[in-house]
């Protein structure tokens, strides 16, 4: 079997295809296409197939595919009901569709996108020194992957249901009602009557000392710390790897998260490249027997 493993990483606005060299554990030959998560079934599946076909690989290879929740990963079937994304794939056999649009894959292995990130970091990135590693992606929402000896786990001490920290609660509601892109923007608009800024702009205003921006972001990050801190302790985590678009503001966010975590916080490191880690994690699952 070739050392080059083709993978797809599916996001809400794009799909990235890449060849992962499993000798050096590098990703190359990228194909990145825009993807409308609110599009029609055929449009979404066609985009995934075109991204993969653009790699130009031959038949008979195992493929790894990183997909967001909710998804039946063993069966390869979408379960996107009432979640505001990929609704057209609800009940759709994505594996069967890709079997026909990709170049005769030997098999297609699916993995949760946050798990793929965590596995990639634990085995080949910033979390390599951690036997019990948690990956946390901060972007549109909050994703988490819980890894023991390089393998993602879905249960055990400290692990949230299915390994998904976004299913936890905070402030009397879902965690993502406090800590997510939409929650931060909504909280900022409520304080300022300004609904235009995205998180990056709100962070810039916090750097400039704006009280409203500081209040909103510090509450969101410290709440996340309060929610995940006890779980990290119960999991006996050696380290926490931070990724996602919000990690670009980590120097600003870190003190607020650590405040929520408490004095005995776990070692925290930041991903050098969230997408690369997810691609490597997808390749890892593709190689499993």
C-alpha positions in Angstrom: 0.0 0.0 0.0 1.3 3.5 -0.9 2.4 5.7 1.9 0.2 8.4 0.5 -3.3 8.4 2.0 -6.1 10.6 0.5 -8.3 12.4 3.0 -11.2 14.9 3.1 -11.8 17.4 5.9 -15.4 18.8 5.7 -16.3 22.1 7.3 -19.3 24.3 7.2 -17.9 26.6 4.5 -15.3 24.4 2.7 -14.0 21.0 2.0 -10.3 20.3 1.9 -8.8 17.2 0.2 -5.2 16.3 0.7 -2.7 13.5 0.3 -1.1 12.6 3.6 2.4 11.1 3.5 2.3 8.6 6.3 6.0 8.2 6.3 6.8 11.8 7.1 3.3 12.6 8.3 3.0 15.7 6.1 0.0 16.8 4.0 0.3 18.0 0.5 -1.6 18.2 -2.9 -4.4 20.2 -1.4 -7.7 20.7 -3.1 -10.0 23.2 -1.3 -13.4 24.0 -2.5 -16.2 26.3 -1.1 -19.0 24.3 0.4 -22.5 25.4 1.3 -23.6 23.5 4.4 -27.2 24.7 3.7 -27.1 23.5 0.1 -29.0 20.7 -1.6 -28.0 17.0 -1.2 -26.6 16.6 -4.7 -24.7 19.9 -4.5 -22.9 19.0 -1.3 -22.1 15.4 -2.3 -20.9 16.6 -5.7 -18.5 19.1 -4.1 -17.1 16.5 -1.8 -16.5 14.1 -4.8 -14.9 16.8 -6.9 -12.5 17.9 -4.1 -11.4 14.3 -3.7 -11.2 13.5 -7.4 -9.0 16.6 -7.9 -6.2 14.8 -6.0 -5.8 12.5 -9.0 -5.1 9.4 -7.0 -5.7 5.9 -8.3 -8.2 3.2 -7.3 -7.9 0.9 -4.3 -6.7 3.3 -1.6 -8.2 3.7 1.9 -9.7 7.2 2.4 -10.2 9.1 5.6 -13.0 11.6 6.0 -13.3 14.1 8.9 -17.0 15.2 9.3 -18.7 17.4 11.9 -21.4 16.1 14.2 -24.1 14.7 14.2 -23.0 11.8 12.0 -23.1 8.0 12.3 -19.4 7.5 11.7 -19.3 3.7 11.6 -22.2 3.6 9.1 -21.3 6.7 7.1 -24.7 8.2 7.4 -25.6 11.8 8.1 -27.8 12.6 11.2 -28.0 16.3 10.7 -31.6 16.9 12.0 -32.5 20.3 13.4 -28.9 21.5 13.7 -28.8 24.3 11.1 -26.1 22.7 8.9 -26.0 19.9 6.4 -29.7 19.2 6.9 -29.8 17.9 3.3 -27.5 15.0 4.4 -29.9 13.9 7.2 -30.3 10.1 6.6 -28.1 10.1 3.5 -25.6 7.3 3.0 -22.5 9.5 2.4 -20.2 6.5 2.2 -22.2 5.1 -0.6 -22.2 8.4 -2.4 -18.5 8.8 -2.1 -17.9 5.2 -3.2 -19.2 6.2 -6.6 -17.7 9.7 -6.9 -14.2 8.9 -5.6 -11.8 6.7 -7.6 -12.9 3.2 -6.4 -11.7 3.5 -2.8 -10.7 0.4 -0.9 -12.7 1.7 2.0 -13.8 5.0 3.5 -13.3 5.6 7.2 -15.2 8.5 8.8 -14.1 10.3 12.0 -15.5 13.3 13.9 -13.6 16.5 12.9 -12.7 17.4 16.5 -11.5 13.8 17.1 -9.4 14.0 13.9 -7.8 17.2 15.1 -7.1 15.8 18.6 -5.7 12.5 17.2 -3.5 14.4 14.7 -2.1 16.7 17.4 -1.6 13.8 19.9 0.2 11.6 17.4 2.0 14.1 15.2 1.7 17.6 16.6 1.7 19.8 19.7 0.3 17.0 21.8 2.9 14.3 21.0 4.3 14.3 24.6 0.8 13.7 26.2 -0.4 10.2 26.8 -3.8 11.5 27.7 -4.5 14.5 25.5 -7.6 16.7 25.0 -8.0 18.7 21.8 -10.3 21.7 21.9 -11.4 23.6 18.8 -12.7 27.1 19.2 -14.5 28.4 16.2 -18.1 28.5 15.1 -18.7 26.3 18.2 -16.7 24.3 20.6 -15.4 20.9 19.6 -13.5 18.4 21.6 -11.6 15.2 21.2 -10.4 13.0 24.0 -7.3 10.9 23.2 -5.6 8.1 25.1 -2.4 6.7 23.7 -3.1 8.2 20.3 -6.7 6.9 20.0 -9.9 8.9 20.4 -12.3 7.7 23.1 -16.0 8.5 23.5 -16.5 7.5 27.2 -14.7 7.1 30.5 -14.0 9.3 33.5 -14.4 13.0 32.6 -15.3 12.4 29.0 -18.6 14.2 28.0 -21.3 12.2 26.2 -19.7 10.9 23.0 -16.6 13.0 23.7 -18.6 16.2 22.8 -18.0 19.1 25.2 -20.6 21.2 23.3 -23.3 18.9 24.8 -22.3 20.2 28.3 -24.3 23.0 30.0 -23.3 26.4 31.4 -25.3 29.3 32.8 -28.4 27.1 32.8 -28.3 26.3 29.1 -26.1 24.7 26.4 -22.4 25.6 26.6 -22.5 27.0 23.1 -25.2 29.6 24.2 -22.3 31.1 26.1 -19.1 30.1 24.3 -19.4 30.1 20.5 -19.1 32.6 17.6 -22.9 33.3 17.6 -23.0 33.6 21.4 -20.1 36.0 21.6 -21.6 38.2 18.9 -25.0 38.2 20.5 -23.7 39.1 23.9 -21.6 41.9 22.5 -24.6 43.3 20.5 -26.7 43.2 23.7 -24.1 45.3 25.5 -23.3 47.8 22.7 -26.2 47.7 20.2 -23.6 46.9 17.6 -24.3 43.6 15.9 -21.8 44.0 13.1 -18.4 42.9 14.6 -17.3 39.3 14.4 -15.2 37.6 17.1 -11.9 38.8 15.6 -13.0 42.4 15.7 -14.4 42.0 19.2 -11.0 40.6 20.2 -9.3 43.6 18.6 -11.5 45.9 20.6 -10.7 44.0 23.8 -7.0 44.5 23.1 -7.7 48.2 22.8 -9.2 48.1 26.3 -12.9 48.3 25.4 -14.8 47.3 28.5 -17.7 45.6 26.7 -15.5 43.5 24.6 -13.4 42.4 27.6 -16.5 41.6 29.6 -18.1 39.4 26.9 -14.9 37.5 26.0 -13.7 37.0 29.5 -17.1 35.6 30.5 -17.2 33.2 27.6 -13.7 31.9 28.1 -13.8 31.6 31.9 -17.1 29.8 31.6 -15.6 27.3 29.2 -12.8 26.8 31.7 -15.2 26.2 34.5 -17.1 23.6 32.4 -14.1 21.7 31.1 -11.7 22.0 34.1 -13.3 19.3 36.3 -13.6 17.0 33.3 -9.9 17.4 32.5 -9.1 16.5 36.1 -11.3 13.4 36.0 -9.8 12.4 32.7 -6.4 12.8 34.2 -5.3 14.8 31.1 -1.6 15.4 30.6 -2.3 18.3 28.2 -4.8 20.4 26.4 -4.3 21.4 22.7 -6.1 24.5 21.5 -7.1 24.9 17.8 -9.7 26.5 15.7 -10.1 30.0 14.3 -10.3 31.6 17.7 -6.8 30.2 18.6 -5.4 33.1 16.7 -6.3 35.3 19.7 -4.9 32.8 22.2 -2.6 35.3 23.9 -5.7 37.3 24.7 -7.9 34.4 25.6 -5.5 32.3 27.6 -5.7 34.2 31.0 -9.5 34.1 30.9 -9.6 30.3 30.2 -7.1 29.7 32.9 -9.1 31.7 35.4 -12.0 29.3 34.8 -9.8 26.2 34.9 -8.3 27.2 38.3 -4.9 27.2 39.8 -3.9 23.6 39.0 -4.6 23.9 35.3 -3.4 21.3 32.9 -0.5 22.1 30.5 -1.9 24.0 27.5 -0.4 24.2 24.1 -1.6 25.8 20.8 -1.9 24.0 17.5 0.4 25.3 14.8 -2.2 24.3 12.1 -5.7 23.1 13.0 -6.5 21.9 9.5 -3.3 20.0 9.1 -3.9 18.2 12.3 -7.4 17.2 11.2 -6.0 15.9 7.9 -3.4 13.8 9.7 -6.0 12.5 12.1 -8.3 11.5 9.2 -5.4 9.6 7.6 -4.7 7.8 10.9 -8.3 6.4 11.0 -8.1 5.4 7.4 -5.1 3.1 8.1 -6.9 1.2 10.9 -7.8 -2.4 10.0 
